Amino acid sequence: MSITKKATVFAVGFGLLALSACGSSDSGESSGDSTTVTLVSHNSWAVSKSVLAAFEKESGYKVKVLEDGDAGQAVNKAILTKDNPQGDVFFGVDNTLLSRALDNGLFQSYEAKGADEIKAGFRVDGDKVTPIDTGDICVNYDKAYFSEHKLAPPTSYDDLIKPAYKNLLVTENASTSSPGLGFLLGTAAKYGDDGWQDYWTKLKANGVKVVDGWEQAYNEEFSGSAGGKKAKADRPLVVSYASSPPAEVIYADPKPTSAPTGVAEGTCFRQVEYAGLLSNAENSKGGKALLDFLLTKEFQDDMPLNMFVYPVREGAQVPAEFTKYGPQAKDPETMDPAKIADNRDQWVKSWTSLVLK
């Protein structure tokens, strides 16, 4: 995850992948000594070529990457194909969907080397998944729009339901998108079990637009993104990430002196992404080596400017651009994973009935 984006962040649109199982070895035999290890991920996976090449040279494994759309979509497909998995390691299941993956037996046990270097706040019980990165799902705003309209950008959930921001927000479908689900959980954390539905009733009445996934919301509907400008988008508010403004600066040509987008810090929900060794993985030995790699300082240092997320390893470097253009929220909404597990499916069902009917 989500929360997360790579260097091709500005590409417009993506195709939804069919939920059909992809075949593995015809023989059914383990290929634990295979020279290829396959990583299954959402479409925001990215790593520097030199860093990946160093791992391949040292380990002897060639890494194949299969990107499967938005994080929510990728997790659902991985569960459907768990008996005949597409690969060996899955990266990108986050705290909003973790219990679904674990309850469906998506992963087998493995404690990655370097797990003792994970910051205390991100460690999990058991050894089925490994924390890899963290980030904040937040509403982003188009600075130029609000300046031109002499309107202060929103700073909180409460602001989003005010008449001044009617028909300005686009968000992702909570049933198909990780940031969309994170935004829903943020409102549930903010307003409680009894208040979030009333909030969404007001948000719907205020003209919120819902699309399938992040790519469409950010690159096609949001007027502040490079892709949105090309598409002549008309929504100056979007559910995205606190790290989206640095991406807009780093990949712009020419580079602006300041980020063209901002973050409404009172609308943030803390996200953590995990990786795990898939049950029935053909190359479990290679999968374990790949999981170890994802926790190395080399990968953790490389990750922020490729996927625009924060590392979870102690001592990993956070780029200056993040501090300048996209600092983490000081007081994001959070939710206990057990509460997410107990309520997520019913909340999504209620949200769907309330918002999409």
Secondary structure, DSSP 8 states (H G I E B T S, - for coil): --S---TTTT---------------TT----TT-SEEEEEE-TT----HHHHHHHHHHH--EEEEEE-SSHHHHHHHHHHTTTS-S-SEEEEEETTTHHHHHHTT-EE----TTGGGB-GGG--SSSS-EEEEEEEEEEEEEHHHHHHTT-----BHHHHTSGGGTT-EEEE-TTT-HHHHHHHHHHHHHH-TTTHHHHHHHHHHTT-EEESSHHHIIIIIBTTSHHHHHTT--B-EEEEETTHHHHHHHT-SS--SS-SEEEEEEEEEEEEEEEEEETT-S-HHHHHHHHHHHTSHHHHHHSHHHH--EE-BTT----HHHHHH----SS-B---HHHHHHHHHHHHHHHHHHH--
